[in-house]
Amino acid sequence: MKPYSKMSSQLCLFPRFHFARWMVCLWSFMASALAHADALETLALFLKSTPKVSTHFVQTVTNPKKPGADKDAAPKVKISKGSFEFIRPDRFRFDYTTPYPQTIVADGHTLWIYDIDLAQITSKSESEALANTPASLIARSNDISELSKAFVLEPQSNADGLEWVKATPRVSDGPIQFIRLGLKANSIGVQLSRLEMLDAFNQSSTLTFDDFQINPSALSAQRFVFKPPPGVEVIKQ
């Protein structure tokens, strides 16, 4: 006679549907783990396979409710539109068209912010201004190991047909609490479809990208040369 096994006795006491549910849970956990691993692999592929990008975006900024505000009041939302281009690792350009025109250019050394309505330009050191920002996450890193030096990267569950990665700056007292990247792989490569961000003031921003062009031949370094227009004040910071 085989020795008595407490484990086998316990298994015999489980109804069949309990065991089946346990197997379903196990499979769901394994599938989720695989999906999470794939999200980091997709991010790594995005960094390696998109040295140049040209795209359009819609940005939605939602301000947190002020203390004492009506709990049923709708949050204040601002919507902007424009285009975004970059050449890794140190050139990118935002051109906001609505509601207020503004140009932000990183030329490899200097970050230029041109407020057209105010006729004012601010210039900053690019390396200092872009540390731990969405721009550094999207356009400045060439591989995931380099990116991991500045951000803690956490794969998250797939949602809305996208693979998601959460990036939390390793510097905790910076302007950003966390960033989420929604990526989509297809026949032409990996596209960044959505970026979500929560800043230090609990203001949330979402950028949705459209017409995402990977490695457009017409995009050159000349596109990121910025020359202040005559008569426009330049403030150096």
Secondary structure, DSSP 8 states (H G I E B T S, - for coil): -----HHHHHHHHS-HHHHHHHHHHHHHHHHHHHHHHHHHHHHHHHHHH-SEEEEEEEEEEE----TT--TTS---EEEEEEEEEEETTTEEEEEEEESS-EEEEEESSEEEEEETTTTEEEEEEHHHHTTTSHHIIIII-SSHHHHTTTEEEEEEEEETTEEEEEEEESSTTSSEEEEEEEEEEETTEEEEEEEEEEETTS-EEEEEEEEEEES-TT--GGGG-----TT-EEEE-
